[in-house]
């Protein structure tokens, strides 16, 4: 149900990267029934890897959240209104994008 809502808001999504915990038949059949045009790629860890090994496309969300948490205003939930919190989140995202664009 969550993926169907997200797909309604973002119809341009083509691929879903998922953890190896989602490789079972229940998730695959439910996703195929809900969103048949969405391709799913399961990112698995290598059997030969020891210790921490960075997997492709796996840490994008966590990395972005860590970058946003560097902004002091977002470190705590100070805002009374959701729209204010979203506005500060957008300001922090613009700051990150400008930093990436301006620093070669």
N, C-alpha and C positions, 0 to 999 in steps of 0.2 A: 504494500500500500504506500509506503514511503517512497519507493522508487518510482511508482506511477505518478505520484504528486510531483516529484522532482522532474520527471520527464515532461510533465505538463508545463512546468515553468521553464525548463531548458530543453526544448525539442531538438536542439542541434547536437545533443550528446550522442556519440557514436560508439564509445567503448567504455566499459566498466572494468577497472582493475580491482581485483579482490584478493583477499588473503587465502591461504590454502584451507582455512577452516570452512570456506564457502564452496568447496569443490564437490559436495555431495549432490545426489540426485534430487533432493527436496528443493534446494535453492535453485538449481538449474531449471527444473520443470516449472517452478513458480515464476521465475524470471522470464522464461520463454512464453509463458501464458500471459503475463502482465505486459511485458515489453518485448515483443518478438523481433524488433529491428535493432535492439541493443546487443552489441557483441560483448562477451565477457572473457576476460583474460585472467586466469588464476596465476598469481605470482608466487612461485614456490621457492623454498630455500634448498640449496644444494645439499646433498647427502655428505659430500666431502668437506664442506666448510666447517671450520672449527672457530669458536668464538663469534664475535660480531662481524658480520659481512653485510655491507649495504646492498640491498636488493633494488633493482630498477623499478621506478615508479611507486615504490612502497611508502616512502617517507615524505612525500610531497605535502600532504595535509599537515602532518605533525611539524614539519619544518616551517610551514607558513604560520601555523599557530604560535610557534616559538618566536618567530620574527615579530608577530603582532604583540606578543606579550612583553616585548622590550619597551613598548610605550607605557609610561607610568599610568596614564589615564585608564588604560585597559587592564592593568594588573589587578585591580579590585573592582567590584561591582558597585560603583558609586552612583550610578544613574537611577533616577526614579522612573523614567519613561523609556520604553523600548526604542522609540524613535530617536531619542537622544543617544542611547548606546549604539545604535546602528550608524548614526551620523559620525560618532567618534571612531567607530570601526572603519568607516569609509575614509575618513581623514588619515587614519593610520595606513590604510592600504595605498592611498594616493602617495603618501610619504615614501613608502617602500618602492613603489613603481618609479617615482621621480629619482630616488637614490640609484636605482638600477639603470635608469636611462642616462643620468648625468655623469655617473662615474664610469669611465671606460674600463 
